Amino acid sequence: MLKVVIADDEERICRLIVKLVDWDALEMKVVGIANNGIEAIELVKTLIPDIVITDIRMPGYDGLDMIMKAKEINEQIEFIIISGY
């Protein structure tokens, strides 16, 4: 089972992503939700996800900075970038 972290500063977007996807059918599990880039990095350190779904514009670290920092922690992490920007 692949572990997924969702990072977006809009809480309703996070809830929408969780509800729209049939995670079990994809053999994935959402293990954490972060509302900014700093929280996302902490989740990457503690939960060691396989995939991070992230927004570009967030407080703390923006999505691109967060990706660079997360890759320094674990270069195997894959990212899906979403944005309404």
C-alpha positions in Angstrom: 0.0 0.0 0.0 1.4 3.4 -1.1 1.4 6.2 1.5 0.1 9.6 0.4 0.4 13.0 2.0 -1.8 15.9 0.8 -0.5 19.5 1.2 -2.7 22.4 0.4 -3.5 25.6 2.4 -7.2 25.3 1.5 -8.7 22.7 3.9 -11.7 22.1 1.7 -9.4 21.2 -1.2 -7.7 18.6 0.9 -11.1 17.1 2.0 -12.2 17.1 -1.7 -9.1 15.2 -2.8 -9.6 12.6 0.0 -13.3 12.1 -1.0 -12.9 12.1 -4.8 -10.3 9.3 -5.1 -11.0 5.6 -4.4 -7.7 5.1 -2.5 -8.3 1.5 -1.7 -8.8 0.6 -5.4 -5.4 2.2 -6.1 -3.8 0.5 -3.2 -3.0 3.8 -1.6 -3.7 5.3 1.8 -3.8 9.0 2.8 -1.6 9.1 5.9 -1.4 12.8 6.4 -2.7 16.3 5.5 -0.6 19.4 5.7 -1.9 23.0 5.5 1.4 24.6 4.6 4.9 23.7 3.3 6.4 23.5 6.8 3.9 21.0 8.0 4.3 19.0 4.8 8.1 18.7 5.4 7.4 17.5 8.9 5.0 14.8 7.6 7.6 13.7 5.0 10.2 13.3 7.8 7.9 11.4 10.1 5.5 9.4 7.8 7.9 8.8 4.9 5.2 8.9 2.2 5.6 7.5 -1.3 3.6 10.3 -2.9 2.9 13.9 -2.0 0.0 15.8 -3.7 0.8 19.5 -3.3 -0.3 22.9 -4.2 2.2 25.4 -5.6 1.1 28.4 -3.5 1.2 27.7 0.2 2.4 29.6 3.3 5.7 28.5 4.8 7.5 26.8 1.9 5.7 27.1 -1.4 5.1 23.8 -3.2 8.3 24.0 -5.3 10.5 24.7 -2.3 8.8 22.0 -0.3 9.5 19.5 -3.1 13.2 20.4 -3.2 13.5 20.0 0.6 11.5 16.7 0.6 13.8 15.3 -2.2 16.7 16.0 0.1 15.0 13.9 2.8 14.0 11.1 0.4 14.8 11.2 -3.3 12.3 8.4 -4.0 9.2 10.5 -3.2 7.0 11.2 -6.2 4.9 14.4 -6.4 1.7 15.4 -8.0 1.3 19.2 -8.3 -2.1 20.8 -8.3 -2.8 24.5 -8.4 -5.6 26.9 -9.0 -2.9 29.6 -9.6 
